[in-house]
Amino acid sequence: MVRKKAVVDAGIAAASIDRGVLLVLTGNGKGKSSSAFGMVARMLGHGLKPAVAQFIKGRSDTGEEAFFRKAGVPWLVLGEGFTWETQNLARDIETAQRGWTQVQAFLRDPAISLVVLDELTYPLKYGWLDLATVLDDLEARPPMQHVVITGRGAPAELCDVADTVSELADLKHAYRAGVRAQKGLDL
Amino acid sequence: MVRKKAVVDAGIAAASIDRGVLLVLTGNGKGKSSSAFGMVARMLGHGLKPAVAQFIKGRSDTGEEAFFRKAGVPWLVLGEGFTWETQNLARDIETAQRGWTQVQAFLRDPAISLVVLDELTYPLKYGWLDLATVLDDLEARPPMQHVVITGRGAPAELCDVADTVSELADLKHAYRAGVRAQKGLDL
């Protein structure tokens, strides 16, 4: 344990850079969006300013939204649900692109310490948003601004430019035992 | 997409049970504890009552603690760091066991909707806590109470009794590029 402490301490000493991190949370397991919202809480705890944009989810009655809106977090709900919900591709594209214009304002504001782009992977996967534009806007953001992107199937190009990528594997899910989404846990 | 909607809707209709879920977030990737704290925020958004116990982390200046304490969340910091920090095994065992007694009070209180046991896997792995006792206490909790357990290397016996298990793989981490833990993102 004495030796282990020396090794760990040396690793911590070597990491000394402060800068904005691009974090991608992908995979099929539960916990991606929740994780982003935990970081929103952490930011607020340090007196820093987070902002959130939720793609896809059209609903406006989630616990996270109710809670963080009250705490003064700028919060955009940009989606109208998945295409198989709206059954209208042209509208989905228009909704996503109008949404991205609002996100660009976050990504140009150095007063915002963290931008959460919840479920951004879906409009990218379906081609509703142009990946090259999104990557350019991420790259041009203020140097100290953190960005967290969630959703299944993150594109390889996005993971390439990310600083940190976690892939959540779904080893087990209560849903498959018939338990529906639970208030406070899943929504 | 019409067909896809039918399949998804059928799956959602089949899941109809409401009950307390035991969720385990494990693996080496970033985002496990953050995810638990996101669910704390969701709970508060629905007017429900979460409680948190953090094992191992001895520090008391994290963003999550500052933020959620102010929101009235019962919050225990039970650890004094990893053993290679304290260099005192007997004290680590005593700290963990004294902490578990406090957690038992949460696990017997039906007014608490969510109990977060952050980094519980470490005292289990090091044998500071008895796994059988922990599993018994989890099983005996109020039927509608959710529990989220985080930490690397969750024991197989714990995953066996869990309802949902996500394993976070560390595909990439900013730390390895020299970026140290960032306020609001990592702590």
Interface residues (C-beta under 8 A of the other chain):
Chain A: M1 V2 K4 K5 V8 I12 A14 A15 S16 I17 D18 R19 V21 L23 L25 G27 G29 K30 G31 K32 S33 S34 S35 A36 F37 G38 M39 V40 A41 R42 M43 L44 G45 H46 L48 P50 T62 G63 E64 E65 A66 F67 F68 F82 T83 W84 E85 Q87 S113 L114 H146 V148 C159 A162 D163 T164 V165 S166 E167 L168 A169 D170 L171 K172 H173 A174 Y175 A177 G178 V179 R180 A181 Q182 K183 G184 L185 L187
Chain B: M1 V2 K4 K5 V8 I12 A14 A15 S16 I17 D18 R19 V21 L23 L25 G27 G29 K30 G31 K32 S33 S34 S35 A36 F37 G38 M39 V40 A41 R42 M43 L44 G45 H46 L48 P50 T62 G63 E64 E65 A66 F67 F68 F82 T83 W84 E85 Q87 S113 L114 H146 V148 C159 A162 D163 T164 V165 S166 E167 L168 A169 D170 L171 K172 H173 A174 Y175 A177 G178 V179 R180 A181 Q182 K183 G184 L185 L187
